[in-house]
Amino acid sequence: MSKIHQTAIVDKNAIIGKNCEIGPFCIIGANVVLGDNNILHSSVVIDGFTTIGNNNKFFPSAVIGADCQDLKYNGELTKLIIGNNNTFREFCTVNRSATMDEPTQIGDNCLFMAYTHIAHNCILGNNIILANAVNLAGHIHIHNNVIVGGMVAMHQFVKIGTFAFVGGKSGIKKDIPPFTRGEGFPYKVMGLNAVGLQRNGFSKEAIKTIKVIYKVFYNSGLNVSQALQKVENLTLTAEQQIFINFVKEAERGICK
């Protein structure tokens, strides 16, 4: 049975799972589905057509599932879907999507530090860390195992590849390839996220193969089209294929 503070306002139509803790002055709207073992500290607001999994933590003044800030939005019944084992720190805001065809989505095991903002239609994978005051515009896709430093701003439609490390106070306008690290305003790729890869169990051989493909795109003097042609007939490892596929699908181009 869930524990709901007497000052909390929980709509009678909201679905609340088992063993949840809903703290003082929290507000939960009619169309919210909350899974099991979720903890809402004081003054958390969860609204809209928002579905949340299990074992998530919401710290004071987080606002989850509010209307998006897109001026084209006109009250459509859009959605937000959140997975399991995520932490949303103080004043974190996550908006529902602006369109019916694509909900805002967050995977599992993510940490969103204080004052982070996740806008409409963003799709975030698993094991992501957004440090304090990271701001995501609409339609951003962040793949699994990405770490983003504090006070980073990202342009709409940007994509961040798996295991990328984004340094703090950066401005992102193009896609960031997987396995890389960088920083700056404008953002510059500065090398591989070798430390992150080692910590996540990548073998020395796997890192070496990633470095080979990285050098083709960043150290050979070739433009992206030329680099893709150079690797076209190579027998690629799984990690190299992830890198190549990301570059091919980078509609905004990749950060250099």
C-alpha positions in Angstrom: 0.0 0.0 0.0 1.3 3.4 -0.9 2.0 6.2 1.6 0.4 9.5 0.6 0.9 12.6 2.7 -2.3 14.3 3.8 -1.4 17.6 2.0 -0.8 15.9 -1.3 -3.4 16.2 -4.1 -3.8 13.0 -6.0 -6.6 12.9 -8.6 -9.0 10.0 -8.0 -8.4 8.8 -11.6 -4.7 8.6 -11.3 -3.3 5.1 -11.1 -0.8 4.6 -8.2 1.3 1.5 -7.9 2.4 -0.4 -4.8 4.7 1.0 -2.1 4.9 4.5 -3.4 5.7 7.4 -1.2 4.0 10.7 -2.1 5.3 13.6 0.0 3.9 16.9 1.2 2.2 19.2 -1.3 2.7 16.9 -4.3 0.2 17.1 -7.1 -0.6 14.1 -9.4 -3.0 14.6 -12.3 -5.9 12.4 -13.5 -4.1 10.8 -16.4 -0.9 9.8 -14.6 0.1 6.1 -14.3 2.7 5.6 -11.6 4.3 2.2 -11.1 5.6 0.6 -7.9 8.1 1.8 -5.3 8.3 5.4 -6.6 9.3 8.2 -4.2 8.0 11.7 -4.6 9.6 14.2 -2.2 7.8 17.4 -1.4 6.1 19.7 -4.0 6.6 17.4 -7.0 4.1 17.9 -9.8 3.3 15.0 -12.2 0.6 15.8 -14.8 -0.7 15.0 -18.3 -0.8 11.6 -20.0 2.4 10.5 -18.2 3.3 6.9 -17.6 6.1 6.1 -15.1 7.7 2.8 -14.3 9.1 1.5 -11.1 11.7 2.7 -8.5 12.0 6.3 -9.6 12.9 9.2 -7.3 11.6 12.7 -7.7 13.1 15.4 -5.6 11.4 18.6 -4.4 9.9 20.9 -7.0 10.4 18.6 -10.0 7.7 19.2 -12.7 7.1 16.1 -14.8 4.6 15.8 -17.8 3.6 19.4 -18.1 2.5 20.9 -21.4 5.4 21.5 -23.8 6.7 25.0 -24.5 6.4 24.7 -28.3 4.2 27.6 -29.5 2.7 25.3 -32.1 1.3 23.0 -29.4 -2.5 23.4 -29.2 -3.6 21.2 -26.3 -3.3 17.8 -27.9 -3.3 14.8 -25.6 0.4 14.1 -26.0 2.4 11.7 -23.9 5.5 11.2 -21.7 6.8 7.8 -21.0 9.5 7.2 -18.2 11.1 3.9 -17.4 12.6 2.5 -14.2 15.2 3.4 -11.6 15.6 7.1 -12.7 16.4 10.0 -10.4 15.1 13.5 -11.0 16.7 16.1 -8.8 15.4 19.5 -7.6 13.6 21.7 -10.1 14.0 19.2 -13.0 11.4 19.7 -15.7 10.3 17.1 -18.3 7.7 18.1 -20.9 5.3 15.9 -22.8 5.6 15.8 -26.6 4.3 18.4 -28.9 2.8 15.9 -31.3 0.7 12.8 -31.0 3.0 10.6 -33.1 6.0 10.6 -30.9 5.9 10.7 -27.1 8.7 12.2 -25.0 10.6 9.1 -23.7 13.2 8.4 -21.0 14.7 4.9 -20.5 16.1 3.3 -17.3 18.8 4.1 -14.7 19.3 7.8 -15.6 20.3 10.7 -13.3 19.0 14.2 -14.1 20.6 16.7 -11.7 19.1 19.9 -10.5 17.5 22.4 -13.0 17.8 20.1 -16.0 15.2 20.6 -18.7 14.1 17.9 -21.1 11.8 19.4 -23.8 9.1 17.9 -26.0 9.7 14.9 -28.2 13.1 14.1 -26.7 14.1 10.4 -26.7 16.7 9.4 -24.1 18.0 5.9 -23.6 19.5 4.2 -20.6 22.3 5.0 -18.1 22.4 8.7 -19.0 23.7 11.4 -16.7 22.7 15.1 -17.2 24.6 17.3 -14.8 23.1 20.5 -13.3 21.3 23.0 -15.6 21.6 21.0 -18.8 19.0 22.2 -21.3 17.6 20.0 -24.1 15.6 21.6 -26.8 12.9 19.6 -28.7 13.4 16.4 -30.6 16.8 15.6 -29.2 17.9 11.9 -29.1 20.5 10.8 -26.6 21.7 7.2 -26.9 22.7 4.9 -24.0 25.5 5.6 -21.6 26.0 9.3 -22.3 27.3 11.8 -19.8 26.7 15.5 -20.2 28.5 18.1 -18.1 26.8 21.0 -16.4 25.2 24.0 -18.1 25.2 22.5 -21.6 22.7 23.7 -24.1 21.6 21.6 -27.0 19.9 22.7 -30.3 16.7 21.0 -31.3 17.0 17.7 -33.4 20.6 17.1 -32.2 21.6 13.4 -31.6 24.3 12.2 -29.1 25.9 8.8 -29.8 26.4 6.1 -27.2 29.2 6.4 -24.6 29.9 10.1 -25.6 31.2 12.4 -22.9 30.1 16.1 -23.3 32.1 18.6 -21.3 30.4 21.3 -19.3 29.4 24.8 -20.6 29.2 23.5 -24.2 26.9 24.6 -27.0 25.8 21.7 -29.2 24.4 22.4 -32.7 25.4 19.3 -34.6 25.4 15.6 -33.8 28.1 14.1 -31.5 29.5 10.7 -32.7 29.5 7.7 -30.3 32.5 7.0 -28.1 33.9 10.6 -28.3 34.6 13.3 -25.9 34.7 17.1 -26.4 33.6 20.5 -25.2 33.3 24.1 -26.2 31.1 26.8 -27.6 31.0 25.9 -30.5 31.5 22.3 -29.5 34.7 20.5 -30.7 35.4 16.8 -30.6 38.8 16.3 -28.8 39.3 12.6 -28.8 37.8 9.3 -27.7 36.1 8.8 -24.3 38.8 6.2 -23.5 38.4 6.4 -19.7 34.7 6.0 -20.0 35.0 3.0 -22.3 37.6 1.3 -20.0 35.3 1.9 -17.0 32.4 0.3 -18.9 34.3 -2.9 -19.7 35.5 -2.2 -23.3 38.6 -4.3 -24.0 41.8 -2.7 -25.2 41.3 -4.3 -28.6 37.8 -2.9 -28.9 39.1 0.6 -28.0 41.9 0.2 -30.5 39.5 -0.5 -33.3 37.3 2.5 -32.4 40.5 4.6 -32.5 41.2 3.4 -36.0 37.9 4.5 -37.3 38.0 7.8 -35.3 41.3 8.7 -37.0 39.8 8.3 -40.4 37.1 10.9 -39.6 39.2 13.3 -37.5 42.9 13.0 -38.2 43.1 12.1 -41.9 42.2 15.5 -43.4 39.2 14.0 -45.2 35.8 15.4 -45.1 32.9 13.3 -43.9 31.9 12.0 -47.4 35.5 11.1 -48.2 35.9 9.3 -44.9 32.8 7.3 -45.5 34.1 6.3 -48.9 37.4 5.2 -47.4 35.8 2.9 -44.9 33.1 1.6 -47.3 34.8 -1.7 -48.1 36.4 -2.4 -44.8 35.4 -5.3 -42.6 34.1 -3.5 -39.5 33.9 -4.5 -35.9 30.6 -4.0 -34.1 31.9 -0.8 -32.4 33.1 0.5 -35.7 29.8 -0.2 -37.3 28.0 1.7 -34.6 30.2 4.7 -35.3 29.7 4.5 -39.1 25.9 4.1 -38.9 25.7 7.1 -36.6 27.6 9.3 -39.0 25.5 8.1 -42.0 22.3 9.0 -40.1 23.5 12.4 -38.8 21.1 14.8 -40.5 22.6 17.8 -38.9 26.2 16.7 -39.7 28.7 15.8 -37.0 30.7 18.0 -34.7 34.3 18.2 -35.8 
